């Protein structure tokens, strides 16, 4: 987002806040920043907002824009600011935490807000805006603090850009994986089972199995071994790893087992380290590449949960590489190349690569961090790929390479990650025997090539709007008999397809043919095979694709060849 657009959206949030004050009178203000696609503001209001309120607030915003009121900035002392915002408890909390004695405010007419800017010169510059949704939001994201009401909106330089964005939002709503997941019966998140815990239904389970089978096969090709580790471990393991110090808020409470504290795992890496340390390792064995589809559990605030893309229990397509320092650069380059191959295989051809560096809270020495970061950068340069440095976004034990994939609408999703780690080997005393017969410290690479099964599935659903490529479709062909007398032939063809590995079924309901075709299209089935008297007599099928293409009188054998070619090419 450009600085100009950021200032415009921030200004729009102030105009919205003034409008809300005008409509409701009694308002306690939270914060109102610009965000990637717009802006929001949090309010404590005398009643719950409704969609009709957005209409009224927008109308008032239009009046404020038309007034052409300038934005003006002032600096006040903290005491002056506290007097000015004496009836605004959330603003007073923010003022008390400011490090400087000088406090910046912005005015537009009679409305004043605590703010450091930037803003546009006048309300007249906010010509293209739209209020979008209402949501609940805990003050400062803390569930122990009051729940406020958040209004989201967006603003652009011109109406054409706004119209284009709104059309994109409408298309995104159609692709929402939560709605499509329900419509296609792929997954559910049950209140009785617990928030943030996904249940994979048979069709979704089939898609997941196909992803995992492909994942395993590609790992074995590249010299990985598949491992499995427990879901819980003694609390001491998480103390040694540092997760208890740096990650405690995302971990679930200990459980007592035979008088000892255990914790459910948020990560797979310490268990892989224990397996490595099960015996002495020689440099001749290295690198060791161990991959696990490991289910982990992390606490997420209820307000942050979102379908399959933000959950509390998920399966990472995890792997850890144990190697020597000399092998590290090559291993990292191979991992990034592998990740890009996997994304391309699933139809994601656009992505952004970030090199994430040391955060504020970290373990290990700066010298080790610099060495790890330099190695990642060398690997990226070796691959000759474009990347952006993302300062401070590494994990506590090491820097990382993040790949954010782009979907069909150009939205970015967190995807594969590659992390170099000199610190956990130090904390766990992980070594190998070198050529000199002495012990040397191992280097670890933590990596995923998809992310997690849940988030990747949500992304995949939205990318394809539920119309998965034929190789991933849970049902690839639906046989549609025109009349009951054609059911037997349809079942015979379905059996032939199944024998060749093509997932098929017969719609034997006593419904009109057109309704059966429509239902199959709604379920995003790639091929609808319509059979009647002519087809039964000639051993053919009439093919209709979900895109609406019709191919009449195709032999069953020819259709099988067509379908198999499409499936195997993964197009």
N, C-alpha and C positions, 0 to 999 in steps of 0.2 A: 504494500500500500504506500503510495507517495505521501510526502509530508503535506502536500496541498489537500489531498483527499482525507487524510487523517484530521487536519484542522477543520475541514468542512463537516465531517461526521461528528467530531467533538462539539462543534458549535450547534449542530442539529440536536444533540442530546441536551444541551442547555435550553434550547428553544422548547423542546419537549417538556423539560422540567418546569419551565415557566408556565406552559400550557396546562400541565397537571395541577399546578398550584392555583391557576385561575379557575379550573373546573371544580376542584375539590375543596379549596380553601385550607383545610387542616391537613398539612403534609409534612412528614419528616423525611428528609432527603438522605439517601445513601451516597452512592457514587454513580457517575455516568460517563464511562470511557468510550472511546472509539474502539472498534474491534475489526477483525479482518474483513468482514462483509457488511459492516454497518456500525451500529452503536446500541447501547442500552442504558437504562437508568433504573436504579432500585429505589423504591418508595415504601414508606409506611403510611397507609391510607385508612380512612375511617370505615371503608367497606371493601369487599372483594371486587376487583375489576371484571368487566364483561366486554365482549367484542364491541358492543355498542359504545362503550366508553372510548375505545380507540378512534371511532368516527368523530366523536365530540372533541377529543384531544387534537386530532389532525386538523379539524376545522379551526381550532384556536391557534394552532401552529401557523396555519396559512395567514391568519390575521397578523401574527407577530412578524412573519416574514415580510408581509406587505407594509409594515410600519417602517421598514428600513432603519431599524435601530442599530447604532454602532455598538460593537463590543469594546469595552475599555478595561484595561488592567490597572490594579493598584497593589501596592505593598503595604501591609499593616503589621504592627507588632502583634505578638501572640495575645497580649491582653486585649488589644482592640478587636482582634478577630474573635476572641471568646465572647466579648460583649455583642458583637454583630450577630453571632450564631448562638446566642444564649438559649434559644428555644429549639435548637437542633442538636440532639444528643449524639448523633452519628458523626456530625461535623466536628463537634467538640472532641470526640475520641480521636479523630484524625489529627486535629490541631495539636493535641497533647503529645502525639508521637512524632511530630515534625522535628527534625534535628536543629533547624535554624530558628532564630528568634523572629525572623521576618516571614510573613505569611502572604502568599499571592492570592488575590481574588479577581474575579471578572464580573463586570456588570453589563447588562443589556437593559437599558431603561431602569425600572424599579427592581428588577430581579438581580440578585447577587448570588454568586456561588464561590465556594472555596475551590481554587483551580490554578494550576501553573501554566495552562494553555497547552498547545497553541490554539488560536481561534482565527476565523476569518474577520474581515473588517466590519461587516454589517450583516444583520439578519437577512437582508435582501439577497445575499449570495446563496442562500439555501433554497434553491428553486425546485429541486427534484428530490423528494423524500417520500417515504412510506413507512407507516407503523405496521409491524408484522405480527408479533405474537405476544402473549402474556405468559409469564412463568413465575414460579416461586423460587426464591433464592435466600439462603441463610446469609445474614450479615457477615461479610468477609469470609464466606464459605465455611463457617463454623456451625455445626449442628447444635451446639450449646447456646448459640446466640439467636436473636429474634429472626423469624421468617419474614422477609420483605416481599413485595411484589415487583417483578421486573418486567419492564416493557422493552421489547426489542424493536429496532427500526433500522432503516438503511437510508443512505443519501448518496447522490451522485452529482457530477458536474452538470449533467444535462438529462432531459427526460428520456432521450433515446437510450442512454446507458442504463437508466433506471428500469425502463421497460424490458430491456434485454435481461437484466438481472432478475426481475420478477418472473419472467418466462422460465429462466433457469431454475428458480426456486420451485415453480410449479412442476417442472419436469423432475426435480429432485424429490418432491413429495410423492410423485407417481412411482418413483424407484425406491422409496423408503423400504429398507429390508425388513422392518417390523411388519409392515402391511403385507408385502409380498410373501414373507415367510409364513404368515397366517393363511393367505389366500392359496398358496401352493402346498400348505401342510408340511413345511420343512422343519420348523422348530417352534418351541414355545418356552416362555418363562412363567412358571406357575407360582401364583401367590402362596399356595399351600406348601410348595417346595422351597421357597425362599427367593428373595429379590436377587437379581444378578447371577442366577444359576440356570443355565440353558439346558433344555431337554431337546435332544435331537430326535425328530420323528423319523419313521422309516425312509421317506424320500430324502430328507436332509441327511440321514445316516448314510444313505447310498452315495450322495455327493461327497460327503466327508471320507468315506471309505476309498472312493476313486482318487481323491486328492492324496490321501495317506499312502495308498498303494504306489502311486506315481512318485511320491516323495521318497519312500523307502527304496524303490528301484534305482532312482537317480543317485541316492546316497551310496548304495552298494557299488554302483559303477565307479564312484569317485573315491573308493577306499575307506568308507566309513563303516564302523560296526554299530549295530543296533543294540542299545542297552535299555534296561528298565530299573527304576529305583523306587523306594517306598514313598508314600505320601506324607509320612510324619518322621520326625527325628528328634533326638534329645535336644533340649534347649542349648546345651553347651556347644553344639555344632554351630548354631546361629550366633553365639557369642564369639566364637573363634573367627567365623567368617566376617563379622562386623555388621551383619544384617540387623542384629538386635539393637545396635547403637545407631545405625544410619537409616534403618528401614522399619523401625518398630511400629510406627503409626499405620503401616500397611500390612502388618502381620496380625494374625488372630491370637487370642489369649492362650496361654499354656494349658495343657490338660495333664492331670496327674495319672500316671500309669505305674503301678507298683512302687509308689513313693518317689518317683522321679518325674520331672517336668519334661513334657514333649510338646512340640509345636508342629502344626501342619505347615507344609513347605510352601514358601512363596517363590522359591527358586530351585532349580535342579543342580546347580553347579557344586555345592558342597558334597552332595552324594557322589557325584562323578569323581571328585577329588579323593573321597574315601576309597572308591574302587581302585583308583590309580595307586594309592598308597598301600593297597593290600599286599604288595610285594615289591621288591627292588626292581627298578626298570633300567634297562641299558639304552645307551644312545642308539644302538642298532635297531631298537623297536620303534623309534620315533620317526615321524610324528604318529601319535595315536589320535584317531578321529572317532569320537564316540557320540552317537546321535540318539536322541530320545524324544518321542512324542510324549512329553511329561506334563501331567495335569498339576497345576499349581493353584494356590488360593491366596488372594490378596484383598484386603479390605478397601472398598471404595465407598465414599459417601453416597447415600441413596440418591441425592440430587445429581450425581455425576453418572449414574448408571444409564445406559442407552442401548437397549436391544442386545444384539450380539457383539457390538463394537466396544462396549464398556461393561464388563461383567466382573463377578467376584471369584469365579472359578473358570479356568480356561486351560487349554492344552497348548503349550509352546512347542513349535517345531525346533527343538533345542539341540545344540551340539556343542561339545567342548573339544578343542584340539590341544593336545599336550605336545610341545615341540621345543627344540633348542633355539636359542637366540638367532643362530644363523639361518634357521628354517622359517623364521617368523614372517618376513616380508613376502616370501613366495606363498605361504599358507594364506595370508590375508588377501593377497591378490586373487588366489584361487577361489576363496570364499565369496568375494564380491562378484567375480565372474559367474560363479554358481548361482548366486542370488538373482542376478540379472537374467540368466537363462531361465530360472524358475518363473520369474515374473512374465517374461515373454511367452513361456509355454501356456500360461493362463490368460493371455491376451492383454497384458499390461505392457505397452510399448513405450510409454512416457513415464518419466520419474525424475525426481530431484535427489541429489546425493549431498549429504552434509557431513562434515568432519566436526564432531562435537568434542570440545576441549574440557580441561579441568574445571569442575564446579567449585563453589565456595567451600563446601564440606567434602573432604576427601581423605583417603588413607594413603600412606606411602610418602616418599620424598618427591620433591619437585623435579629432581634429576631423573628419577624413574619415569615420572609422568611425561617429561619432555622427550625422553627416549621412546616411549610408547607412541606418543603423538607423531613424532618424526617418522616412525615405522609405518604408521597408517598412511601418512601423507605420501611416502615413497611408493607404497603399493598403489595408491590412486593415480599417481603420476605414471607409474609403470603401465597401468591399464589405459592411460590417455583418456580419462573421462573428466567431464566438467564436475566441479564440486564447489560447495560454499562452506566456509568455516563458520561454525555455530558456537560462539564463545560460551563457556560455562555450562554446556548441556551434556557433558559426559556423566557417567555413573560414578558412584563414590570410589570405586576401585580401579577405574581406568577410562581412557578416552574411547571414542567409538565412531564408527561410520554408520550413519542412518540413511536408509533409502526410503524416500516417500514416493509411493506410486500414485499415478494420476488415473482417475477413472474416466468413463465416457463423457462425463460433464466437466472434466478438467479439475475436479476436486482432488486434493491430496489426502492420502491416508498413510498413517505410520505403517511401514512394512518391515523389510529385513534390517537387521542390525548386526554389526561386527565390532566386538570389543576386545582390545588387547589388555591383558591383565598380568602385571608383574607382582601385584600386591597380595592376592589370595595365595599364590604359591609361597610367598614369604610368611604369611600368617599361619599356613598349614604345614610349612616346612616340606614343600613338595620338590623332590630332586630326581635326578637320573645319574647313572654312572657313566662318565665320559670315557673317551679313548685313553685318558691318562689314569683310569681306574679310580679316580676321585669323584666325589659327589659334586654335582653342579645343580643350580636352581633351574627348575623348569619354567617355561613361559606358557601361559594359557591364552587361548582365544575362545571367547564366548560368542556364539553366533546363531542367528535364525535366518532362514532363507524365505520365509513367508511371514512370520510374526507369531500369530496364534491361530489355531483352527477357527475359533469363534469370530475374531475380528476379520480374518481373511474371508470367511464365509459371508459375513455381512457386507464386506466390500465387493465380493464377487457377485452377490445378488444385485447390488445397486449398479454395478458396472454393466451387467447384462440385463437389468430390469427383470430378472428371473428367467430369461430365455437363455439358459446355459448353452455353451457349445455342445454339439451332439455327443462328444465323448464324455461330458460331465452330466448330461441330462439324466435324471433318475429314471425316467421312462423315455425310451428313444423312439418307439413306434407304437401307435394305437391302431388296432384293427377295428374297423367300423363296418359291421355287416349291414347291408341295406334292409334286409328282412330277416326274420327268425330262421328261415330255411338256409341262410348263408352263414349262420353261426358256426356250423361244423367246419366249413371250409376256412373261415377266419381262424379258428382254433388250430387247424392244421398248419396254416401259414405261420401263426405265432410260434408254434412248436419248432418250425424250421428256423425261424429267426433266433429263437433262444438257443438252439443247438449251435449257432454260429456266433454266439456271444452278444446278440443284439437284444437289449432289454425291451420286451414287448408285452402287450396285454390286449384283451378283447373286450370291447364295450358291448356286452350282450343285453343291455337294458332294453325294455320295450318302449323306446323313445324314437322320435323322428330322427332321420339321418342327419339333418341340418343341425339339430340340437346337439347331437353327439359330436359333430365336427366343431361346433362352437365351444363346447365344454373342453375338448382336447386342446383347442387353440388357447382358451383361457388358462389351461394348465401348462402352457408353453411346451407341449409335446412337439419335438422337431418334425416327425413324420406321422401323418394320418393316412392309413391305407384302407381305402374304401373298396369293399368287395360285394359283388352282386352276381347275377346269373352269368354274364359274360366273363367275368374274372374267374369264377369257379370252373367254367367250361374250358378256359384257355390257360389256366394256371398262371394268372397274372394278378396284378393289383393296380388300382388307380391311386396314385400318390398325390397327396396335397401337403405342401410344407406349411409350417406355421407362419411363414411370410406370405402365404397365399398363392404360391406357384402350384400349378396343376400339371401332372404328367400321367396321362391315361395309358392303359394297356401295357404297363411295364412288367416283364416277366419277374417272377419271384427271385430267380437267380440273379438277374440284372440288378434288382433293387438291393439285394444283399451285398453285391459287389460295390454298388454306389455307397451304401451306408457304411460298409467296412472301411472303404477308402477314406471317407470323411472322418470316421472315428479315429482311425490310426494316424491320420495326418494332424489331428487335433485342431482342425480349422473351424 
